[in-house]
C-alpha cells in the first residue's frame, strides 16, 4: 500500500509539472512558457482583427463597385442606343441626292470635326462586333463602353468586359488572408481612396448621361423628321428651308453624339500603382457644347 501511495503521488506530481519539466529540458523557464502562450493568444487576436478589417473593407468596396458599375451601365446604355442609330442615320443621309457635305459649321457656334455618314456607320458596326466579342451586352460591357469610350473598346474589346476592374488593379485588392493589422489598415486606406474615386465617377457619369440623353432625344426626333421627308422626296433642291435646316441640325447633333460616345469618362494611368482619374475637363467641354447646340436646334 505504501508503494502504491508513493507511485500515485509521483504520477500526480509529474502530471502537474509536465510543462515545467519539458520547458526546463529545452532551457526555457516556466514564466517564459506562460508568456509565450499569452503572446500567441494576442497574435491570434490581432490576426482576427486584421481579417475583420480586411473583410469590412472588401465589402465596402464591393458595394461601391456595384453601384458605380450600375451608373456607368446606364450611361453606356444611352450611348449604345445612339451608336446603334448611326446606321439608319447614315442610310438616310446617303439617300439625299445632291446633299451638301456640310464641311463647315458656319451656321453653328459649336465647332465639331466633320464626319462622313460612312465613317459614323462604321463605328456602329465596329462597336457591335466589339461588344459581341466581349461576351454580349451586359452590365460590364455597357459600363466599359461608358468608362473607356467607343473607340477604346473597338481597339481593345477586352476593355468592355473589364469594366472597372482596371481601376483597382494596382492596389491588389484580393481576397487573401491578411495576418498583419498594419497591412489590413493599409488596405482599408486604399479602399477609402477607391470608394472616393467611385463617388466622383458616379457623379460625373450621371451628369454626362443627362447631357447625352438630351442630345440623343433631339437628334432622334430630327432623324425621324428626316425620314418623314424622305418618304416623299429625296432630292435636296426640293427640300423646304425648314427641311434643309432640320437635316443640318441632325448632322450636327450626330457629330456631337459621335464625340460623346468616343469620350473616355475614365482616364487610365500608365503606372499600376496609380488610381484612374475622372476625365472632368473633356466632359465639361462636351456638356458646354451640348447646351449650346440644344439651344441652337430648339
ABEGO torsion letter per residue (X at the ends): XAAAAAAAAAAAAAAAAAAAAAAAAAGBBAAAAAAAAAAAAAAAAAAAAAAAAAAAAAAAAAAAAAAAAAAAAAAAAAAAAAAAAAAAAAAAAAABBGBBAGABAAABABBBBBBBAAAAAAAAAAAAAAAAAAGEBBAAAAAAAAAAEAAAAAABAAAAAAEAAAAAAAAGBBBBBBABAAAAAAAAAAAAAAAAAAAAAAAAAAAAAAAAAAAAAAAAAAAAAAAAAAAABABAAABBAAAAAAAAAAAAAAAAAAAAAABBABBBBABAABBBBBBAAAAAAAAAAAAAAAAAAX
